[in-house]
Amino acid sequence: MTTRFLFPHRYKRLGWALALVSLILGLLEMYNLLHLPRLLAWLPGIVGQPDWDSTTGRAVRDNHDLYAVAFVIGGLLAACSRERREDEYIGQIRLDALLWALYAYSALLVAAFVLVSGDAFFTVMTYAMFAPLLLFVGRFQFELFRGTRTLGHDE
Amino acid sequence: MTNSLRVARAGRRLTQDELAQRVGVSRQTINALEANKYVPSTVLALKLARVFGQPVEQLFALEAGE
């Protein structure tokens, strides 16, 4: 029996597109390689202050919030949309990938606590916000690919 | 748990894809079952037994120690 908590298969491609575009744009902005016009500047911060724009001297929301939201939505759609033929075995692979991602994430987090200190830890925290989703999607797709590869021509 | 799915399927001259369609799963699932990488649910085991017209115990068997 498969779970009810999956999106229809048609959202999978949309999810991949959204996740990849936002990931690339987010990384480019994070490393100051690209700065697009602030699309969420109009959105006030409910808790705390948005980012400070030194050129205008006003508080405005930076694009990284938009990229983060788009990545989370896209990643969820990519990871949690039904496969073309979703069945109990695919469900088992999905569940195993989720557990694997939890263990891998915890191990990486422990390593970061031990190895990284000071300002560099802020960068670790930024990546850590998205790592569980990335690890889960990566593992799930890898296992699906491995399963497909072993199919061969056995009839 | 072991199974004689591959033998039963060959006896019926069914491809993995045809068998998968008959029981409503992916071909990958049939492949994993035949390679003993996956133990099916009771529902799937019963569906497979129905396709081959055999009792479930004839298709699937517990290994020593299980």
Backbone of each chain as ProteinMPNN parsed JSONL, in Angstrom:
{"seq_chain_A": "MTTRFLFPHRYKRLGWALALVSLILGLLEMYNLLHLPRLLAWLPGIVGQPDWDSTTGRAVRDNHDLYAVAFVIGGLLAACSRERREDEYIGQIRLDALLWALYAYSALLVAAFVLVSGDAFFTVMTYAMFAPLLLFVGRFQFELFRGTRTLGHDE", "coords_chain_A": {"N_chain_A": [[0.85, -1.201, 0.0], [0.564, 2.194, -0.859], [1.561, 5.482, 0.315], [-0.705, 8.177, 1.202], [0.218, 10.679, 1.195], [1.465, 12.066, -1.032], [2.367, 14.066, -3.88], [0.722, 14.544, -7.096], [2.097, 12.922, -10.02], [2.625, 14.718, -12.092], [3.694, 17.028, -11.017], [6.351, 16.655, -10.604], [8.405, 17.35, -12.499], [8.117, 20.123, -12.547], [8.827, 20.668, -9.941], [11.565, 19.885, -9.931], [12.602, 21.767, -11.747], [12.064, 24.199, -10.432], [13.511, 23.836, -8.046], [16.17, 23.504, -8.968], [16.701, 25.904, -10.384], [16.347, 27.835, -8.354], [18.272, 26.981, -6.553], [20.67, 27.361, -7.975], [20.552, 30.167, -8.504], [20.464, 31.074, -5.882], [22.951, 30.215, -4.856], [24.659, 31.684, -6.517], [24.033, 34.264, -5.713], [24.71, 34.136, -3.04], [27.47, 33.922, -3.116], [28.103, 36.328, -4.151], [28.08, 36.641, -6.979], [26.045, 37.221, -8.629], [23.389, 39.5, -8.685], [20.101, 39.933, -8.642], [17.226, 42.111, -9.267], [15.471, 43.062, -6.302], [12.851, 41.089, -5.56], [11.15, 40.593, -3.505], [11.068, 42.83, -1.986], [8.975, 44.358, -1.102], [7.768, 42.954, 0.892], [7.076, 42.919, 4.255], [9.034, 42.266, 7.25], [7.864, 40.02, 9.597], [8.734, 39.054, 12.067], [11.521, 40.423, 13.523], [14.037, 42.363, 11.68], [14.176, 42.951, 8.126], [16.771, 42.602, 5.558], [19.47, 45.049, 5.364], [19.81, 47.703, 3.164], [22.577, 49.237, 2.054], [22.98, 51.139, 0.096], [20.598, 52.562, -0.354], [19.896, 53.049, 2.198], [17.79, 51.882, 3.455], [15.658, 49.407, 4.994], [15.325, 46.398, 3.405], [13.951, 43.426, 1.963], [16.037, 40.776, 1.074], [16.882, 38.807, -1.909], [17.463, 36.208, -1.176], [15.611, 35.061, 0.496], [13.442, 34.559, -1.171], [14.593, 32.703, -2.939], [15.118, 30.646, -1.145], [12.542, 29.865, -0.29], [11.482, 29.061, -2.762], [13.22, 26.957, -3.319], [12.667, 25.124, -1.266], [9.948, 24.512, -1.751], [10.133, 23.557, -4.415], [11.966, 21.442, -4.069], [10.508, 19.757, -2.359], [8.355, 19.101, -4.035], [9.741, 17.751, -6.052], [10.81, 15.593, -4.655], [8.643, 14.412, -3.379], [6.637, 13.779, -5.182], [4.521, 11.496, -6.89], [5.917, 8.6, -8.479], [5.989, 7.582, -11.961], [4.83, 5.041, -12.07], [3.858, 4.398, -9.206], [4.463, 2.279, -6.523], [4.428, -0.294, -3.921], [7.103, -1.068, -3.574], [8.605, 1.107, -4.533], [7.734, 2.896, -2.638], [8.954, 1.785, -0.409], [11.637, 2.204, -1.037], [11.638, 4.984, -0.963], [11.095, 5.468, 1.731], [13.323, 4.278, 2.95], [15.302, 5.937, 1.901], [14.693, 8.319, 3.157], [15.255, 7.718, 5.839], [17.968, 7.161, 5.598], [18.88, 9.68, 4.821], [18.384, 11.128, 7.139], [20.197, 9.957, 8.947], [22.638, 10.503, 7.612], [22.588, 13.296, 7.55], [22.634, 13.876, 10.295], [25.144, 12.854, 10.94], [26.815, 14.523, 9.416], [26.225, 16.938, 10.637], [27.159, 16.556, 13.242], [29.867, 16.275, 12.642], [30.347, 18.859, 11.699], [29.909, 20.397, 13.998], [32.059, 19.579, 15.512], [34.281, 20.189, 13.917], [34.078, 22.79, 12.818], [34.212, 26.254, 13.598], [33.386, 29.548, 14.952], [32.795, 32.318, 12.643], [32.604, 30.836, 10.324], [30.881, 28.834, 10.944], [28.41, 29.861, 10.595], [28.001, 29.745, 7.855], [27.9, 26.982, 7.6], [25.51, 26.514, 8.95], [23.735, 27.709, 7.186], [23.857, 26.006, 4.942], [23.015, 23.736, 6.266], [20.325, 24.117, 6.643], [19.113, 23.301, 4.333], [20.115, 20.862, 3.76], [18.892, 18.33, 4.643], [16.723, 17.917, 2.85], [18.066, 17.95, 0.383], [19.79, 15.736, 0.69], [17.935, 13.678, 0.984], [16.477, 13.75, -1.479], [18.596, 13.289, -3.254], [19.544, 10.727, -2.474], [17.253, 9.139, -2.861], [16.763, 9.417, -5.643], [19.141, 8.319, -6.59], [18.913, 5.646, -5.728], [16.663, 4.868, -7.181], [17.686, 5.126, -9.761], [19.712, 3.211, -9.65], [18.202, 0.902, -9.34], [16.824, 0.885, -11.784], [18.931, 0.559, -13.523], [19.769, -2.045, -13.014], [17.826, -3.485, -14.196], [18.307, -4.26, -16.828], [18.195, -6.417, -19.634], [16.591, -8.447, -18.967], [14.102, -10.606, -19.588]], "CA_chain_A": [[0.0, 0.0, 0.0], [1.369, 3.421, -0.925], [1.077, 6.55, 1.193], [-1.604, 9.186, 0.621], [0.837, 12.004, 1.3], [2.334, 12.361, -2.17], [1.774, 14.92, -4.914], [0.591, 13.855, -8.382], [3.354, 12.787, -10.767], [2.855, 15.851, -12.998], [4.415, 18.107, -10.335], [7.756, 16.29, -10.403], [9.278, 18.171, -13.345], [8.019, 21.497, -12.058], [9.626, 20.687, -8.719], [12.989, 19.869, -10.293], [12.943, 23.05, -12.37], [12.032, 25.219, -9.385], [14.604, 23.58, -7.098], [17.477, 23.732, -9.597], [16.866, 27.336, -10.678], [16.516, 28.578, -7.097], [19.56, 26.58, -5.964], [21.743, 28.038, -8.732], [20.472, 31.61, -8.238], [20.8, 31.271, -4.47], [24.404, 30.087, -4.682], [25.294, 32.82, -7.198], [23.866, 35.458, -4.873], [25.43, 33.913, -1.788], [28.898, 34.181, -3.343], [28.201, 37.663, -4.783], [28.366, 36.537, -8.411], [24.889, 37.73, -9.358], [22.366, 40.11, -7.838], [18.919, 40.338, -9.412], [16.401, 43.07, -8.519], [14.8, 42.443, -5.139], [11.443, 40.855, -5.895], [10.345, 40.519, -2.28], [11.373, 44.021, -1.185], [7.715, 44.898, -0.567], [7.241, 42.102, 1.959], [7.665, 43.309, 5.547], [9.422, 41.187, 8.148], [6.926, 39.92, 10.732], [9.592, 38.952, 13.245], [12.856, 40.938, 13.227], [14.179, 43.292, 10.56], [14.761, 42.395, 6.907], [18.161, 43.009, 5.315], [19.727, 46.488, 5.278], [20.421, 48.101, 1.898], [23.463, 50.368, 2.38], [22.927, 52.175, -0.95], [19.406, 53.397, -0.157], [19.736, 53.322, 3.622], [16.491, 51.367, 3.913], [15.581, 47.969, 5.255], [14.593, 45.688, 2.344], [14.147, 41.978, 1.999], [16.921, 40.328, -0.006], [16.318, 37.733, -2.722], [17.741, 34.845, -0.691], [14.376, 34.511, 1.065], [12.672, 34.046, -2.296], [15.254, 31.487, -3.424], [14.96, 29.595, -0.133], [11.159, 29.38, -0.352], [11.332, 28.34, -4.032], [13.961, 25.698, -3.243], [11.944, 24.196, -0.386], [8.746, 24.049, -2.464], [10.586, 22.749, -5.548], [12.561, 20.208, -3.552], [9.436, 18.889, -1.864], [7.612, 18.582, -5.189], [10.598, 16.783, -6.751], [11.024, 14.401, -3.826], [7.406, 13.82, -2.865], [5.623, 13.53, -6.201], [4.455, 10.079, -7.244], [6.608, 8.144, -9.682], [5.007, 7.266, -13.018], [4.084, 3.9, -11.532], [4.186, 4.333, -7.777], [3.972, 1.054, -5.884], [4.937, -0.5, -2.566], [8.568, -1.141, -3.587], [9.068, 2.499, -4.635], [7.453, 3.46, -1.316], [9.985, 1.284, 0.504], [12.871, 2.928, -1.39], [11.45, 6.357, -0.496], [11.206, 5.444, 3.188], [14.731, 3.994, 3.263], [16.079, 7.14, 1.557], [14.411, 9.3, 4.207], [16.011, 7.3, 7.024], [19.388, 7.346, 5.253], [19.137, 11.128, 4.825], [18.417, 11.555, 8.543], [21.487, 9.519, 9.513], [23.729, 11.234, 6.952], [22.504, 14.681, 8.007], [23.091, 13.913, 11.682], [26.592, 12.635, 10.944], [27.435, 15.75, 8.906], [26.037, 17.984, 11.645], [28.109, 16.258, 14.326], [31.198, 16.613, 12.119], [30.445, 20.321, 11.618], [30.051, 20.901, 15.369], [33.409, 19.263, 15.996], [35.357, 20.709, 13.066], [33.925, 24.184, 12.377], [33.931, 27.211, 14.679], [33.374, 30.97, 14.584], [31.924, 32.794, 11.562], [32.425, 29.78, 9.321], [29.755, 27.988, 11.331], [27.193, 30.464, 10.032], [27.871, 29.151, 6.514], [27.452, 25.604, 7.825], [24.086, 26.56, 9.304], [22.982, 28.028, 5.963], [23.737, 24.762, 4.174], [22.304, 22.737, 7.075], [18.874, 24.324, 6.514], [18.598, 22.641, 3.127], [20.78, 19.567, 3.578], [18.039, 17.132, 4.723], [15.969, 17.774, 1.608], [19.021, 17.589, -0.667], [20.261, 14.362, 0.916], [16.811, 12.775, 0.725], [16.231, 13.709, -2.929], [19.763, 12.673, -3.887], [19.568, 9.281, -2.191], [16.079, 8.514, -3.486], [16.988, 9.348, -7.089], [20.244, 7.378, -6.821], [18.399, 4.283, -5.572], [15.787, 4.609, -8.332], [18.571, 4.953, -10.917], [20.398, 1.923, -9.495], [17.195, -0.126, -9.613], [16.546, 0.874, -13.219], [20.121, 0.065, -14.223], [19.862, -3.495, -12.864], [16.765, -4.147, -14.96], [18.953, -4.887, -17.979], [17.302, -6.905, -20.688], [16.011, -9.696, -18.5], [12.67, -10.728, -19.868]], "C_chain_A": [[0.886, 1.252, 0.0], [0.734, 4.511, -0.065], [0.154, 7.527, 0.453], [-0.895, 10.525, 0.478], [1.852, 12.289, 0.197], [1.598, 13.25, -3.16], [1.608, 14.112, -6.202], [1.905, 13.897, -9.172], [3.676, 14.023, -11.614], [3.629, 17.003, -12.349], [5.917, 17.849, -10.226], [8.705, 17.181, -11.217], [9.282, 19.623, -12.902], [8.895, 21.66, -10.817], [11.116, 20.733, -9.007], [13.42, 21.216, -10.855], [13.057, 24.144, -11.31], [13.233, 25.071, -8.438], [15.956, 23.921, -7.718], [17.727, 25.219, -9.863], [17.127, 28.117, -9.39], [17.842, 28.238, -6.424], [20.71, 27.326, -6.651], [21.744, 29.535, -8.427], [20.881, 31.927, -6.797], [22.296, 31.215, -4.232], [25.131, 31.262, -5.326], [25.196, 34.083, -6.355], [24.677, 35.342, -3.582], [26.915, 34.246, -1.935], [29.125, 35.46, -4.163], [28.579, 37.629, -6.27], [27.225, 37.112, -9.244], [23.903, 38.337, -8.365], [21.231, 40.595, -8.721], [18.13, 41.373, -8.607], [15.626, 42.369, -7.4], [13.299, 42.324, -5.394], [10.546, 40.827, -4.657], [10.552, 41.75, -1.388], [10.133, 44.591, -0.5], [7.228, 44.148, 0.67], [7.873, 42.468, 3.301], [8.062, 42.083, 6.364], [8.476, 41.164, 9.348], [7.708, 39.869, 12.042], [10.988, 39.415, 12.86], [12.857, 41.845, 12.003], [14.68, 42.555, 9.315], [16.178, 42.929, 6.702], [18.277, 44.528, 5.13], [20.421, 46.804, 3.959], [21.252, 49.357, 2.14], [23.372, 51.481, 1.335], [21.73, 53.108, -0.751], [19.208, 53.765, 1.304], [18.389, 52.857, 4.162], [16.567, 49.856, 4.148], [14.753, 47.31, 4.152], [14.892, 44.195, 2.429], [14.99, 41.544, 0.792], [16.312, 39.128, -0.725], [16.535, 36.339, -2.144], [16.522, 34.211, -0.029], [13.515, 33.874, -0.029], [13.267, 32.728, -2.805], [15.051, 30.331, -2.437], [13.553, 28.996, -0.195], [10.956, 28.553, -1.628], [12.045, 26.996, -3.984], [13.217, 24.67, -2.386], [10.716, 23.633, -1.104], [9.143, 23.118, -3.623], [11.157, 21.409, -5.102], [11.515, 19.232, -3.059], [8.648, 18.281, -3.019], [8.427, 17.518, -5.928], [10.697, 15.475, -5.967], [9.727, 13.671, -3.499], [6.283, 13.762, -3.895], [5.67, 12.05, -6.551], [5.345, 9.787, -8.452], [5.545, 7.781, -10.715], [4.169, 6.057, -12.607], [4.51, 3.701, -10.084], [3.624, 3.033, -7.209], [4.67, 0.858, -4.545], [6.463, -0.57, -2.512], [9.182, 0.266, -3.668], [8.868, 3.191, -3.277], [8.512, 3.049, -0.298], [11.314, 2.006, 0.254], [12.809, 4.352, -0.834], [11.667, 6.443, 1.022], [12.658, 5.204, 3.624], [15.603, 5.222, 3.001], [15.899, 8.211, 2.63], [15.222, 8.992, 5.466], [17.505, 7.507, 6.797], [19.753, 8.828, 5.339], [19.226, 11.65, 6.264], [19.745, 11.186, 9.185], [22.641, 10.33, 8.931], [23.765, 12.679, 7.437], [23.034, 14.806, 9.432], [24.596, 13.756, 11.758], [27.329, 13.898, 10.469], [27.358, 16.873, 9.937], [27.011, 17.8, 12.806], [29.522, 16.638, 13.89], [31.398, 18.128, 12.079], [30.636, 20.926, 13.012], [31.481, 20.712, 15.866], [34.477, 20.045, 15.231], [35.282, 22.21, 12.774], [33.579, 25.089, 13.559], [33.855, 28.632, 14.113], [32.417, 31.295, 13.454], [31.637, 31.714, 10.521], [31.225, 28.898, 9.654], [28.433, 28.55, 10.81], [26.927, 29.908, 8.623], [27.366, 27.715, 6.63], [25.949, 25.579, 8.116], [23.218, 26.852, 8.082], [22.777, 26.765, 5.135], [22.881, 23.738, 4.929], [20.788, 22.89, 6.959], [18.298, 23.514, 5.358], [19.149, 21.231, 2.926], [19.831, 18.365, 3.675], [17.277, 16.862, 3.428], [16.882, 17.319, 0.464], [19.478, 16.145, -0.539], [19.163, 13.362, 0.58], [16.563, 12.628, -0.777], [17.362, 12.964, -3.636], [19.774, 11.167, -3.71], [18.426, 8.553, -2.907], [16.286, 8.36, -4.996], [18.102, 8.365, -7.426], [19.743, 5.934, -6.748], [17.469, 3.91, -6.727], [16.627, 4.32, -9.573], [19.253, 3.587, -10.86], [19.446, 0.769, -9.797], [16.905, -0.25, -11.092], [17.709, 0.259, -13.99], [20.225, -1.454, -14.148], [18.784, -4.236, -13.645], [17.337, -4.888, -16.167], [17.951, -5.298, -19.034], [16.646, -8.214, -20.289], [14.516, -9.721, -18.756], [12.199, -12.131, -19.509]], "O_chain_A": [[1.841, 1.346, 0.772], [-0.458, 4.473, 0.241], [0.233, 7.673, -0.766], [-1.343, 11.399, -0.264], [2.976, 12.707, 0.476], [0.373, 13.2, -3.27], [2.285, 13.1, -6.383], [2.715, 14.808, -8.999], [4.844, 14.343, -11.833], [4.162, 17.861, -13.052], [6.669, 18.727, -9.803], [9.686, 17.7, -10.685], [10.327, 20.274, -12.883], [9.606, 22.654, -10.664], [11.847, 21.52, -8.405], [14.471, 21.744, -10.49], [14.019, 24.912, -11.292], [13.881, 26.055, -8.079], [16.793, 24.554, -7.074], [18.815, 25.731, -9.603], [18.022, 28.96, -9.341], [18.466, 29.096, -5.8], [21.605, 27.851, -5.989], [22.79, 30.112, -8.13], [21.556, 32.922, -6.535], [22.855, 32.042, -3.511], [26.097, 31.783, -4.768], [26.138, 34.872, -6.282], [25.251, 36.319, -3.1], [27.539, 34.778, -1.017], [30.175, 35.651, -4.777], [29.313, 38.493, -6.75], [27.406, 37.45, -10.414], [23.619, 37.745, -7.324], [21.387, 41.563, -9.466], [18.336, 41.504, -7.4], [15.189, 41.228, -7.549], [12.577, 43.32, -5.437], [9.333, 41.015, -4.754], [10.254, 41.721, -0.194], [10.23, 45.227, 0.55], [6.377, 44.645, 1.409], [9.086, 42.338, 3.464], [7.5, 41.002, 6.193], [8.31, 42.173, 10.033], [7.375, 40.562, 13.004], [11.586, 38.847, 11.947], [11.822, 42.068, 11.374], [15.506, 41.648, 9.419], [16.719, 43.623, 7.563], [17.305, 45.199, 4.784], [21.482, 46.255, 3.66], [20.699, 50.425, 2.403], [23.653, 52.64, 1.641], [21.845, 54.316, -0.959], [18.447, 54.679, 1.622], [17.904, 53.354, 5.178], [17.406, 49.149, 3.59], [13.579, 47.645, 3.99], [15.947, 43.775, 2.903], [14.694, 41.896, -0.35], [15.364, 38.509, -0.24], [15.876, 35.387, -2.563], [16.397, 32.987, 0.011], [12.94, 32.802, 0.157], [12.543, 31.767, -3.067], [14.84, 29.188, -2.84], [13.387, 27.777, -0.156], [10.342, 27.487, -1.593], [11.556, 26.009, -4.533], [13.146, 23.493, -2.739], [10.47, 22.427, -1.072], [8.571, 22.041, -3.793], [10.861, 20.369, -5.692], [11.611, 18.029, -3.303], [8.313, 17.097, -2.995], [7.882, 16.51, -6.375], [10.67, 14.389, -6.545], [9.717, 12.448, -3.359], [5.109, 13.703, -3.531], [6.731, 11.427, -6.512], [5.502, 10.629, -9.336], [4.36, 7.685, -10.396], [2.95, 6.051, -12.777], [5.418, 2.923, -9.791], [2.446, 2.725, -7.394], [5.41, 1.728, -4.087], [7.061, -0.173, -1.512], [10.146, 0.576, -2.969], [9.714, 3.965, -2.829], [8.917, 3.839, 0.555], [12.023, 2.372, 1.192], [13.795, 4.865, -0.304], [12.323, 7.356, 1.524], [13.152, 5.848, 4.549], [16.52, 5.518, 3.766], [16.843, 8.924, 2.968], [15.8, 9.889, 6.079], [18.22, 7.968, 7.687], [20.807, 9.185, 5.866], [20.05, 12.513, 6.565], [20.351, 11.998, 9.884], [23.516, 10.789, 9.664], [24.836, 13.224, 7.705], [23.79, 15.727, 9.741], [25.258, 14.438, 12.541], [28.341, 14.289, 11.052], [28.296, 17.656, 10.093], [27.609, 18.762, 13.289], [30.279, 17.238, 14.653], [32.482, 18.625, 12.386], [31.426, 21.854, 13.187], [32.037, 21.571, 16.55], [35.456, 20.508, 15.817], [36.308, 22.838, 12.51], [32.761, 24.736, 14.408], [34.21, 28.882, 12.961], [31.374, 30.659, 13.301], [30.564, 31.684, 9.918], [30.626, 28.289, 8.768], [27.465, 27.815, 10.612], [25.785, 29.64, 8.252], [26.511, 27.284, 5.856], [25.216, 24.737, 7.599], [22.115, 26.322, 7.949], [21.668, 26.484, 4.681], [22.126, 22.976, 4.325], [20.047, 21.926, 7.15], [17.142, 23.094, 5.397], [18.708, 20.5, 2.04], [19.947, 17.449, 2.861], [17.196, 15.723, 2.969], [16.532, 16.433, -0.315], [19.547, 15.415, -1.528], [19.422, 12.326, -0.032], [16.452, 11.512, -1.285], [17.122, 12.122, -4.502], [19.984, 10.418, -4.664], [18.623, 7.484, -3.484], [16.017, 7.298, -5.558], [18.024, 7.658, -8.431], [20.092, 5.102, -7.586], [17.483, 2.773, -7.196], [16.334, 3.4, -10.337], [19.363, 2.892, -11.869], [19.829, -0.216, -10.427], [16.755, -1.358, -11.608], [17.515, -0.459, -14.97], [20.705, -2.092, -15.085], [18.815, -5.462, -13.749], [16.911, -5.997, -16.489], [16.973, -4.595, -19.287], [16.203, -8.991, -21.135], [13.765, -8.929, -18.188], [11.019, -12.446, -19.668]]}, "seq_chain_B": "MTNSLRVARAGRRLTQDELAQRVGVSRQTINALEANKYVPSTVLALKLARVFGQPVEQLFALEAGE", "coords_chain_B": {"N_chain_B": [[13.295, -14.601, 2.893], [12.506, -16.711, 0.213], [11.691, -17.069, -3.301], [9.857, -18.494, -6.07], [9.403, -17.073, -8.312], [10.564, -16.303, -10.754], [10.827, -18.722, -12.117], [8.161, -19.54, -12.236], [7.138, -17.494, -13.779], [8.533, -17.825, -16.159], [7.485, -20.271, -16.883], [4.933, -19.548, -17.598], [5.462, -18.005, -19.744], [5.73, -15.221, -19.533], [6.724, -11.809, -19.681], [8.736, -9.682, -17.547], [7.635, -7.183, -17.552], [5.024, -7.618, -18.464], [4.002, -9.198, -16.396], [4.241, -7.374, -14.323], [2.388, -5.446, -15.109], [0.049, -6.902, -14.903], [-0.285, -7.276, -12.156], [-0.225, -4.73, -11.27], [2.12, -3.231, -10.572], [5.472, -1.762, -10.734], [7.948, -2.633, -13.217], [10.39, -2.723, -12.098], [9.868, -3.509, -9.508], [9.094, -6.194, -9.811], [11.495, -7.187, -10.734], [13.124, -6.726, -8.493], [11.896, -8.424, -6.688], [12.342, -10.951, -7.85], [15.051, -11.057, -7.633], [15.315, -11.469, -5.013], [15.522, -9.199, -3.415], [13.567, -7.827, -2.273], [10.793, -8.148, -0.133], [7.501, -8.936, -0.672], [4.312, -7.284, 0.053], [1.459, -8.724, 1.762], [-0.787, -8.427, 0.182], [0.27, -8.045, -2.424], [1.642, -10.458, -2.743], [-0.496, -12.254, -2.742], [-1.82, -11.402, -5.048], [0.075, -12.061, -6.992], [0.147, -14.823, -6.681], [-2.383, -15.411, -7.538], [-2.263, -14.756, -10.249], [-0.587, -16.79, -11.205], [-2.016, -18.961, -10.508], [-1.48, -20.457, -8.279], [-0.98, -21.652, -4.869], [0.003, -19.317, -2.317], [2.087, -20.255, -0.703], [3.449, -21.894, -2.379], [4.71, -20.274, -4.14], [6.188, -18.536, -2.538], [8.597, -18.97, 0.059], [9.739, -19.529, 3.387], [13.068, -18.958, 4.559], [15.615, -21.066, 6.01], [15.775, -20.659, 9.491], [14.251, -18.401, 9.59]], "CA_chain_B": [[12.254, -15.329, 2.163], [12.839, -16.991, -1.193], [10.494, -17.254, -4.131], [10.071, -19.169, -7.364], [8.686, -16.195, -9.239], [11.184, -16.319, -12.089], [10.484, -20.015, -12.728], [6.721, -19.512, -12.537], [6.928, -16.546, -14.877], [9.042, -18.463, -17.385], [6.506, -21.314, -17.222], [3.769, -18.897, -18.241], [6.003, -17.204, -20.861], [5.407, -13.808, -19.287], [7.875, -10.933, -19.435], [8.619, -8.953, -16.274], [6.736, -6.052, -17.762], [3.645, -8.133, -18.542], [3.607, -9.599, -15.039], [4.099, -6.134, -13.542], [1.108, -4.813, -15.485], [-1.073, -7.717, -14.406], [-0.489, -7.105, -10.713], [-0.287, -3.29, -10.979], [3.334, -2.658, -9.98], [6.478, -1.429, -11.747], [8.823, -3.751, -13.604], [11.475, -2.677, -11.116], [9.421, -4.277, -8.342], [9.183, -7.612, -10.169], [12.924, -7.477, -10.802], [13.633, -6.782, -7.114], [11.334, -9.638, -6.074], [13.026, -12.126, -8.403], [16.434, -11.038, -7.133], [15.198, -11.601, -3.548], [15.913, -7.953, -2.744], [12.383, -7.211, -1.695], [9.73, -9.056, 0.32], [6.252, -8.229, -1.004], [3.229, -7.247, 1.029], [0.525, -9.855, 1.619], [-1.671, -8.143, -0.958], [0.994, -8.303, -3.675], [1.905, -11.902, -2.809], [-1.766, -12.905, -3.127], [-2.08, -11.062, -6.458], [0.999, -12.86, -7.806], [-0.312, -16.218, -6.608], [-3.603, -15.499, -8.359], [-1.856, -14.758, -11.662], [-0.015, -18.093, -11.557], [-2.951, -20.02, -10.113], [-0.806, -21.318, -7.293], [-1.055, -21.138, -3.498], [1.112, -18.406, -1.973], [3.203, -21.029, -0.134], [4.202, -22.534, -3.456], [5.531, -19.211, -4.754], [7.09, -17.935, -1.538], [8.931, -19.885, 1.149], [10.651, -18.99, 4.392], [14.385, -19.568, 4.566], [15.967, -21.675, 7.3], [16.095, -19.677, 10.525], [13.253, -17.319, 9.605]], "C_chain_B": [[12.685, -15.527, 0.705], [11.543, -17.122, -1.993], [10.853, -17.916, -5.457], [9.374, -18.38, -8.473], [9.234, -16.291, -10.664], [10.804, -17.6, -12.849], [9.018, -20.022, -13.15], [6.427, -18.601, -13.728], [7.391, -17.139, -16.204], [8.058, -19.54, -17.853], [5.3, -20.751, -17.946], [4.171, -18.053, -19.458], [5.582, -15.732, -20.75], [6.697, -13.013, -19.154], [7.664, -10.263, -18.076], [7.601, -7.828, -16.405], [5.266, -6.499, -17.798], [3.138, -8.524, -17.156], [3.358, -8.364, -14.167], [2.751, -5.468, -13.845], [-0.084, -5.588, -14.922], [-1.343, -7.513, -12.917], [-0.426, -5.631, -10.289], [0.909, -2.727, -10.248], [4.312, -2.312, -11.103], [7.304, -2.674, -12.071], [9.994, -3.868, -12.625], [11.128, -3.529, -9.888], [9.526, -5.778, -8.619], [10.644, -8.041, -10.192], [13.518, -7.632, -9.395], [13.131, -8.04, -6.4], [12.104, -10.872, -6.545], [14.46, -12.216, -7.925], [16.473, -11.2, -5.61], [15.695, -10.373, -2.793], [14.741, -7.323, -2.02], [11.352, -8.278, -1.33], [8.395, -8.353, 0.111], [5.271, -8.196, 0.162], [2.329, -8.463, 0.804], [-0.358, -9.665, 0.397], [-0.981, -8.487, -2.279], [1.28, -9.792, -3.841], [0.652, -12.651, -3.264], [-2.097, -12.624, -4.598], [-1.198, -11.899, -7.384], [0.553, -14.322, -7.842], [-1.544, -16.419, -7.488], [-3.265, -15.552, -9.856], [-1.367, -16.14, -12.083], [-0.923, -19.255, -11.169], [-2.333, -21.002, -9.141], [-1.071, -20.784, -5.889], [0.166, -20.271, -3.194], [2.334, -19.197, -1.482], [4.043, -21.711, -1.209], [5.127, -21.527, -4.154], [6.58, -18.676, -3.797], [7.346, -18.931, -0.414], [9.892, -19.202, 2.112], [11.989, -19.706, 4.295], [14.64, -20.169, 5.941], [16.343, -20.596, 8.301], [15.113, -18.524, 10.592], [12.039, -17.743, 10.424]], "O_chain_B": [[13.171, -14.598, 0.06], [10.456, -17.266, -1.434], [12.003, -17.893, -5.895], [8.839, -18.943, -9.428], [8.483, -16.353, -11.637], [10.505, -17.572, -14.043], [8.672, -20.443, -14.253], [5.58, -18.902, -14.569], [6.737, -16.98, -17.235], [7.823, -19.706, -19.05], [4.718, -21.409, -18.809], [3.318, -17.459, -20.117], [5.149, -15.104, -21.716], [7.665, -13.5, -18.571], [6.561, -10.273, -17.529], [6.817, -7.561, -15.494], [4.389, -5.842, -17.237], [2.002, -8.224, -16.787], [2.407, -8.311, -13.387], [2.067, -4.989, -12.94], [-1.089, -5.004, -14.519], [-2.489, -7.57, -12.472], [-0.554, -5.314, -9.107], [0.761, -1.848, -9.398], [4.023, -2.539, -12.277], [7.347, -3.632, -11.299], [10.509, -4.956, -12.366], [11.994, -4.184, -9.309], [9.988, -6.541, -7.77], [10.988, -9.128, -9.727], [14.305, -8.543, -9.137], [13.854, -8.643, -5.606], [12.471, -11.729, -5.742], [15.025, -13.305, -7.819], [17.533, -11.082, -4.994], [16.218, -10.479, -1.684], [14.914, -6.387, -1.239], [11.075, -9.187, -2.112], [8.179, -7.275, 0.665], [5.381, -8.964, 1.118], [2.429, -9.141, -0.218], [-0.643, -10.615, -0.333], [-1.568, -9.137, -3.144], [1.175, -10.329, -4.944], [0.734, -13.573, -4.075], [-2.593, -13.5, -5.307], [-1.651, -12.384, -8.42], [0.578, -14.969, -8.888], [-1.716, -17.471, -8.102], [-3.889, -16.285, -10.624], [-1.685, -16.612, -13.175], [-0.621, -20.409, -11.475], [-2.612, -22.201, -9.167], [-1.355, -19.598, -5.723], [1.238, -20.482, -3.761], [3.472, -18.854, -1.802], [5.201, -22.061, -0.979], [6.179, -21.887, -4.682], [7.713, -18.397, -4.189], [6.441, -19.646, 0.016], [10.742, -18.407, 1.711], [12.05, -20.897, 3.991], [13.968, -19.827, 6.915], [17.143, -19.713, 7.992], [15.134, -17.748, 11.548], [11.087, -16.975, 10.559]]}, "name": "protein", "num_of_chains": 2, "seq": "MTTRFLFPHRYKRLGWALALVSLILGLLEMYNLLHLPRLLAWLPGIVGQPDWDSTTGRAVRDNHDLYAVAFVIGGLLAACSRERREDEYIGQIRLDALLWALYAYSALLVAAFVLVSGDAFFTVMTYAMFAPLLLFVGRFQFELFRGTRTLGHDEMTNSLRVARAGRRLTQDELAQRVGVSRQTINALEANKYVPSTVLALKLARVFGQPVEQLFALEAGE"}
